[in-house]
Every structure is written in C-alpha cells, then in structure tokens.
Amino acid sequence: MKLNNIKYLLAAGFVATAMTASAQDTYSGYFLDNYTYRYQMNPAMGNRSNFVSMPALGNLNLGMSGNIHLTSLVYSREGKTVLFTNPNVSVSEAMNGFKDVNRMGFNTKINILSGGWKAWGGYNTVSINARANADVHVPKSLFSLVKEGISNKTYSIKDVRAQALGYAEIALGHSRDIVQVPGLRAGINLKFLIGVANAQLDMKDAYLDLGQDAWRARTNGDLKVNIGGFQYETDYNGEGPERYEYVSGANMDGDGSVGPNGFGLAFDLGATYEWKDFTFSLAFNDLGFINFSKTRLASTNGDRDFNSDAFIFNPDDDATNSFDNEWENMRDGLEKLYQLQDMGDTGSNTRGLGAVMNVGVDYKLPYYRRLHFGLMNHTVFNGPYTSTEFRLSANVCPVDIFSASVNMVAGTYGVGFGWLLNLNLKKGFNLFLGMDRTPGKLAKQGVPLNSNLSFNFGMDFPF
C-alpha cells in the first residue's frame, strides 16, 4: 500500500464510524411515571402493575454518542460535500474541529422478552436482552497526520484505542419496601451473561519524526479478538533471511458461524428513598464480567522501530546496499511498523462490562403532584472509556394514561436535548417513544449535524 493512500482510507473509516448507529437505556424515562423499564436503570424501581413485553420490540434502544461531530469530518465546498482531507479545507480549520482526545461510543440494547409481576412481598422481573457496545478513542495528532500527510513534523500518536463487546443477558430482579425504614425501597438484578464477541485494539505507541534529513518511527500495539471460529489470515513479505509473516486479514473458518464464546455474571444494586416531596435514588449496574475463551492475539510483539539513517545507498547496482536493494529494505521497514504478527491462541480473556452509576433526585410540586422535576447523573466507569452526563428533566402525567418528559443533558459528549412520550392504558397496552439525544442545534451550540443521537421505542402489555 502506498503511504499517500493511507490518509484517505483512515478518513473514510472515521466517517463510516461517525455515521454508525447504536443505543443505550432510555434515561429520559428515569423519573417518568408509568414508564415500564425504569427497573433496568435502578432495580429498586418497581411497576404498579404486572406486564409482559412485546417480543423483540419491548424496549428497543438505538443511538450514538461522541465528541466528534459530522461537521468536523464533512465540509461543503463549491457546492460539493468533501472530507476534511480535501485541499480546499485549510489545516487550521480542519484541526479546530477535533478535540485532544476524540471519542465515539456505540451501545445497543434490544429487549427480546421481559415480564414483571407482584409476588413474594415485592415486585419481580425477568428480562432477556441482547446487548452490543463499541468505543473508539483517537488522538488529535492522528487526524493531523491524516490531514497533512507526510510533512516535516513530529507526531506522537499515543493511545489509539477501540473495543467492541456483544453478549446476551438473562436478568432476574426483585425489589421491595424496607419496612424497618419508612420510605426506603431496595432492589437487585442478577444477570447471567453469554458472551458472543469481543475485540480490543490498543495502539500503545506510535511515534513519527518525519524530519527533512531523516525519518524515525516507533509503534507498539495489540489486537485481541474473541469470536467463535475466528482466525487471522497471514502472508509473507521479504525474501531470504529477512522473510517474515504478518497478518493480512481474517476469516471465520469458512462458515461464518458466531456463537457463545464466553460466560459471566453481573449484578445491579439499587435503592430509592422518599422524604417529603423528594425521592432520592442510587444504583450501581453491570457490576460483573465475562470470561471469553480462545483469545486470538495479533501484536507488534513489542516496539517496532524504523530509522532512515540506517540505510546507506551505494551507486554500484551490484552492491548489496545498492539503491534498489536499500530502497526495498526501507519500504519493508516502513511496512513492518503497522503489520501485526499472529501470536496464536493465548487462552482466556476476562472483560469487565463497565460499571454504571445512576444517581438521582426527584421533586414533586406540592400543589400539583402530577408535575415533578428530576436531576440525575449517569456515569460509566470503564477505564479510558469512562464517561459521565447530567440530565435535568421536567416530567408530567396530566392524565392517568399519558405521561411525558423533556430534559436537557450535558456531559462528556456535549450538550443535548431529550424527550419521551408514554401512553399507558393500565390494562392491555403500553407504548413509548423518545430520544435521549435529539440531533439538532441544541446538541452543539448551533451546529445542525452531530454525532449524538438516539432512538427509543417499545411496547408491552400491562395486566
């Protein structure tokens, strides 16, 4: 591959990533009366009636969060839509659109089947969910390299990270009032996890000194994959004693089968406390792990170094260090910087889910109990992928069968606007529709297109 083409491939990959859809729990419904699935955000929050969900459509969540906005990647020039790499977009303008650390988060949660009922002194739930999430971290220096190409400049591209996790969960929940402490309610969800896919990319170091007189470079990275039947494809480069094997692709053993590849366990713990017109709530969710088997590791196997000063050219075409031979050696050295070795099956790999903390306080107006205001904090603890947001909401239930929420959100992924509408007929049918983050001007101070959006939809049958 020619070095000049790398920046265009990377740019296309970033745009494709920014336009991918994903999802999360519906936090716009955290304080909303009659919203069925609050127990998935805080297991102490039970429902007023029994219910069973519509299979596969009980609680469908699709969305995406990031601090990379589409307007940072795509520009309008001379009536055409172009990437930030286009020469008509200046370097300074393009770089102003990126953060020091650029993040994208993708989280999907699809409720396959759920049910809840009153029994055993409290409220009980069973949920079967399919979940998938992905996170990407890209430093600003990488976008600078993609934009500027090969120039006399030093680039320190550290901590390029990406991860993806797909699994199914079977959750059993129970919540009840604590009679010894009036106003206190507690709940727990026990989750049995079935891992399907896991991938972790960690480019620990990528240092490029592209000076006028010499080039120096260093890379160090690992890629771990846990998917049933997954294999790296390899090829060879170089000749004679310099011949080496590298990862050139991947396959699924020819059958493309994907199935259970790990098992785990997790807990959700929650509590609510009512005091006068206030309700305080606290929950810690996804406290657990999945242990995957058969980890396929591809790695640089330590530091990979390149120094153009090491190549001395001889005008004699028959010399071992002739121009042609040394140029080929230099090309091979540059290629080795980003080529990984197949390190084989390294055994099991344990992944944490990323613990979630939800903290909230809800205030009901004393003169109109159907209107209340809530403030919550949602934080995900997941190492370099940690994120947090605060959501201020107004929630109203003007009639027994209808409730609505509007809210403002601000946090790691910027400022946004959310809403949820809930139609609950008490007996027979419940439908909700909303967005935790609505694309539009509120999402980033007047920018019409952004990478923060979500869509939440579901229906169930109360009885």
Residue pairs with C-beta under 8 A, 6 or more apart in sequence:
3 150
3 334
4 149
4 150
6 146
7 85
7 145
7 146
7 147
7 149
8 83
8 85
10 142
10 146
11 73
11 83
11 84
11 85
11 146
12 83
14 68
14 73
14 138
14 143
15 73
15 74
15 83
17 104
17 136
18 66
18 68
18 70
18 73
18 104
18 451
19 70
20 64
20 106
21 62
21 63
21 64
21 106
22 62
22 63
22 64
22 65
22 105
22 106
22 107
22 108
22 132
22 133
22 134
23 60
23 61
23 62
23 63
23 107
23 108
23 109
23 110
23 454
23 455
23 456
24 61
24 63
24 65
24 107
24 109
24 436
24 454
25 37
25 40
25 41
25 61
25 109
26 35
26 37
26 59
26 61
26 420
26 432
26 434
26 436
26 456
27 41
27 376
27 378
27 391
27 409
27 418
27 436
28 391
28 393
28 405
28 407
28 418
28 419
28 420
28 434
28 435
28 436
28 456
29 35
29 37
29 38
29 405
29 420
29 422
29 432
29 434
29 456
30 38
30 41
30 42
30 358
30 360
30 374
30 376
30 391
30 393
31 360
31 362
31 372
31 374
31 376
31 393
31 395
31 405
32 38
32 395
32 403
32 404
32 405
32 420
32 422
33 370
33 395
33 397
33 403
34 48
34 397
34 403
34 422
34 424
34 430
35 403
35 420
35 422
35 432
36 47
36 51
36 53
36 59
36 116
36 424
36 430
36 432
36 458
36 460
36 462
37 58
37 59
37 111
37 114
37 458
38 45
38 47
39 45
39 46
39 47
39 116
39 123
39 125
39 173
39 175
39 187
39 189
40 59
40 127
40 171
40 189
40 268
41 283
41 285
41 358
42 187
42 270
42 272
42 281
42 282
42 283
42 358
42 360
43 173
43 174
43 175
43 187
43 188
43 189
43 268
43 269
43 270
43 283
43 285
44 175
44 185
44 186
44 187
44 270
44 271
44 272
44 281
44 283
45 175
45 187
45 270
45 272
45 281
46 116
46 118
46 122
46 123
46 175
46 185
46 187
47 116
47 123
47 462
49 426
49 427
49 462
49 463
50 115
50 116
50 117
50 118
50 462
50 463
51 114
51 115
51 116
51 430
51 460
51 461
51 462
51 463
52 113
52 114
52 115
52 460
52 461
52 463
53 59
53 111
53 113
53 114
53 115
53 458
53 459
53 460
53 461
54 458
54 459
54 460
54 461
55 112
55 113
56 110
56 111
56 112
56 113
57 111
57 457
57 458
57 459
58 111
58 112
58 113
58 114
58 458
58 459
58 460
59 109
59 110
59 111
59 114
59 456
59 458
60 110
60 111
60 456
60 457
60 458
61 107
61 108
61 109
61 110
61 454
61 455
61 456
62 108
62 454
62 455
62 456
63 107
63 435
63 436
63 437
63 453
63 454
63 455
63 456
64 104
64 105
64 106
64 451
64 452
64 453
64 454
65 104
65 105
65 107
65 387
65 412
65 413
65 437
65 451
65 452
65 454
66 102
66 103
66 104
66 105
66 413
66 451
66 452
67 99
67 102
67 103
67 412
67 413
67 414
67 451
68 98
68 99
68 102
68 103
68 104
68 138
68 451
69 97
69 444
69 447
69 449
69 450
69 451
70 449
70 450
70 451
71 97
71 447
71 448
71 449
71 450
72 84
72 94
72 97
72 98
73 83
73 84
73 97
74 81
74 82
74 83
74 84
74 449
75 81
75 82
75 83
75 84
75 86
75 88
75 89
76 82
77 86
77 88
77 89
78 88
82 88
82 89
84 94
84 97
84 143
84 147
85 94
85 146
85 147
91 144
91 147
91 148
94 143
94 147
95 140
95 143
95 144
95 147
98 140
98 143
99 140
100 139
100 140
101 137
101 138
101 139
101 140
101 159
102 137
102 138
102 139
102 140
102 143
103 135
103 136
103 137
103 138
103 385
103 387
103 412
103 413
104 134
104 135
104 136
104 451
105 133
105 134
105 135
105 136
105 385
105 387
105 413
106 132
106 133
106 134
106 135
107 131
107 132
107 133
107 134
108 130
108 131
108 132
108 133
109 129
109 130
109 131
110 129
110 130
110 131
111 127
111 128
111 129
111 458
112 128
112 129
112 130
112 168
113 127
113 128
114 125
114 126
114 127
114 128
114 460
115 125
115 126
116 123
116 124
116 125
116 126
117 123
117 124
118 124
120 174
121 176
122 174
122 175
122 176
122 177
122 187
123 174
123 175
123 176
124 172
124 173
124 174
125 171
125 172
125 173
125 174
125 189
126 170
126 171
126 172
126 173
127 169
127 170
127 171
127 173
128 168
128 169
128 170
128 171
129 168
129 169
129 171
130 166
130 168
131 165
131 166
131 167
131 168
131 169
132 164
132 165
132 166
132 167
132 197
133 164
133 165
133 354
134 162
134 163
134 164
134 165
135 161
135 162
135 163
135 382
135 385
136 161
136 162
137 159
137 160
137 161
137 162
137 384
137 385
138 160
139 157
139 158
139 159
139 160
141 155
141 156
141 157
142 155
142 157
142 160
142 206
144 155
145 155
145 157
145 208
150 210
151 210
152 210
152 211
152 212
153 210
154 207
154 208
154 209
154 210
154 211
155 206
155 207
155 208
155 209
155 210
156 206
156 207
156 208
157 203
157 206
157 207
157 208
158 203
158 204
158 205
158 206
159 203
159 204
159 384
160 201
160 203
160 206
160 221
161 201
161 202
161 203
161 384
161 385
162 199
162 200
162 201
163 199
163 200
163 201
163 385
164 197
164 198
164 199
165 195
165 197
165 198
165 199
165 290
165 351
165 353
166 195
166 196
166 197
166 198
167 193
167 194
167 195
167 196
167 197
167 262
167 264
167 290
168 193
168 194
168 196
169 191
169 192
169 193
169 194
169 266
170 191
170 192
170 194
171 189
171 190
171 191
171 192
171 268
172 189
172 190
172 191
173 187
173 188
173 189
173 190
173 268
174 187
174 188
175 185
175 186
175 187
175 188
175 270
176 185
176 186
176 187
177 184
177 185
178 184
178 185
178 186
183 273
183 274
183 275
184 271
184 272
184 273
185 271
185 272
185 273
186 270
186 271
187 268
187 269
187 270
187 271
188 267
188 268
188 269
188 270
189 267
189 268
189 285
190 265
190 267
191 265
191 266
191 267
191 268
191 286
191 288
192 263
192 265
193 262
193 263
193 264
193 265
193 266
193 288
193 290
193 353
194 260
194 262
194 263
195 226
195 260
195 261
195 262
195 263
195 264
195 290
195 291
195 292
195 351
196 227
196 258
196 259
196 260
196 261
197 226
197 227
197 258
197 261
198 224
198 225
198 226
198 227
198 261
198 262
198 290
198 292
198 349
198 351
199 223
199 224
199 225
199 226
199 227
200 222
200 223
200 224
200 351
201 221
201 222
201 223
202 221
202 222
202 223
203 219
203 220
203 221
204 220
204 221
204 222
205 218
205 219
205 220
205 221
205 303
206 217
206 218
206 219
206 220
206 221
207 216
207 217
207 218
207 219
208 215
208 216
208 217
209 215
209 216
209 217
214 307
214 308
214 309
215 306
215 307
215 308
216 305
216 306
216 307
216 308
216 309
217 305
217 306
217 307
217 334
217 337
218 303
218 304
218 305
218 306
219 300
219 303
219 304
219 337
219 338
220 300
220 302
220 303
220 304
221 299
221 300
221 340
222 297
222 298
222 299
222 300
223 297
223 298
223 299
223 340
224 295
224 296
224 297
224 346
224 349
225 250
225 295
225 296
225 298
226 261
226 262
226 292
226 293
226 294
226 295
226 296
226 349
227 252
227 258
227 261
228 257
228 258
228 259
228 260
228 261
228 294
229 252
229 253
229 255
229 256
229 257
229 258
230 250
230 251
230 252
230 253
230 296
231 250
231 251
231 252
231 253
231 296
232 247
232 249
232 250
232 296
232 298
232 342
233 247
233 248
233 249
233 250
233 251
234 245
234 246
234 247
234 248
234 342
235 245
235 246
235 248
236 243
236 244
236 245
236 246
237 243
237 244
237 246
237 332
237 335
237 339
238 244
238 332
242 329
242 332
244 336
245 341
245 342
246 336
246 339
246 340
246 341
247 298
247 339
247 340
247 341
247 342
252 258
261 292
261 293
261 294
262 290
262 291
262 292
262 293
262 351
263 290
263 291
264 288
264 289
264 290
264 291
264 353
265 288
265 289
266 286
266 287
266 288
266 289
266 353
267 287
267 288
268 283
268 284
268 285
268 286
268 287
269 283
269 284
269 285
269 287
270 281
270 282
270 283
270 284
270 285
270 358
271 281
271 282
271 283
272 279
272 280
272 281
273 279
273 280
273 281
277 363
277 364
277 365
277 366
278 361
278 362
278 363
278 364
279 361
279 362
279 364
280 360
280 361
280 362
281 358
281 359
281 360
281 361
281 362
281 376
282 357
282 358
282 359
282 360
283 356
283 357
283 358
283 359
284 355
284 356
284 357
285 355
285 356
285 357
285 358
286 353
286 354
286 355
286 356
287 353
287 355
288 352
288 353
289 350
289 351
289 352
289 353
290 350
290 351
290 353
291 348
291 349
291 350
291 351
292 348
292 349
292 350
292 351
293 347
293 348
294 345
294 347
295 345
295 346
295 347
295 348
295 349
296 342
296 344
296 345
296 346
297 342
297 343
297 344
297 346
298 340
298 341
298 342
298 343
299 340
299 341
299 343
300 340
300 341
301 341
301 343
304 336
304 337
306 333
306 334
306 336
306 337
308 330
311 321
311 326
311 329
311 330
312 321
312 326
313 321
313 322
313 323
313 326
313 327
314 320
314 321
314 322
314 323
314 326
315 322
315 323
316 322
317 323
317 324
319 325
352 382
354 380
354 381
354 382
354 385
355 380
355 381
355 382
356 378
356 379
356 380
356 381
357 377
357 378
357 379
357 381
358 376
358 377
358 378
359 376
359 377
360 374
360 375
360 376
360 377
361 374
361 375
361 376
362 372
362 373
362 374
362 395
363 372
363 373
363 374
364 371
364 372
365 371
365 372
370 396
370 397
370 398
371 394
371 395
371 396
372 394
372 395
372 396
373 392
373 393
373 394
373 395
374 391
374 392
374 393
374 395
374 407
375 390
375 391
375 392
375 393
376 390
376 391
376 393
377 388
377 389
377 390
377 391
378 388
378 389
378 391
378 411
379 386
379 387
379 388
379 389
380 386
380 387
380 388
387 411
387 412
387 413
388 411
388 412
389 409
389 410
389 411
389 412
389 413
390 409
390 410
390 411
391 407
391 408
391 409
391 418
392 407
392 408
392 409
393 405
393 406
393 407
393 408
393 418
394 405
394 406
394 407
395 403
395 404
395 405
396 403
396 404
396 405
397 403
400 424
400 426
401 423
401 424
401 425
401 426
402 421
402 422
402 423
402 424
403 422
403 424
404 419
404 420
404 421
404 422
405 418
405 419
405 420
405 434
406 417
406 418
406 419
407 417
407 418
407 419
408 415
408 416
408 417
408 418
408 442
409 415
409 416
409 417
409 418
409 436
409 437
410 416
413 437
413 451
413 452
414 443
414 444
414 450
414 452
415 442
415 443
415 444
415 445
416 436
416 437
416 438
416 442
416 443
416 452
417 437
417 438
417 440
417 442
417 443
418 434
418 435
418 436
418 437
418 438
418 454
419 434
419 435
419 438
420 432
420 433
420 434
420 435
420 456
421 432
421 433
421 434
422 430
422 431
422 432
423 429
423 430
423 431
423 432
424 430
424 462
425 462
426 462
427 462
427 463
428 461
428 462
428 463
429 459
429 461
429 462
430 459
430 460
430 461
430 462
431 458
431 459
432 456
432 457
432 458
432 459
433 456
433 457
434 456
435 453
435 454
435 455
435 456
436 454
436 456
437 443
437 452
437 453
437 454
438 453
439 448
439 449
439 450
439 452
439 453
440 448
441 447
441 448
443 450
443 452
443 453
444 450
444 452
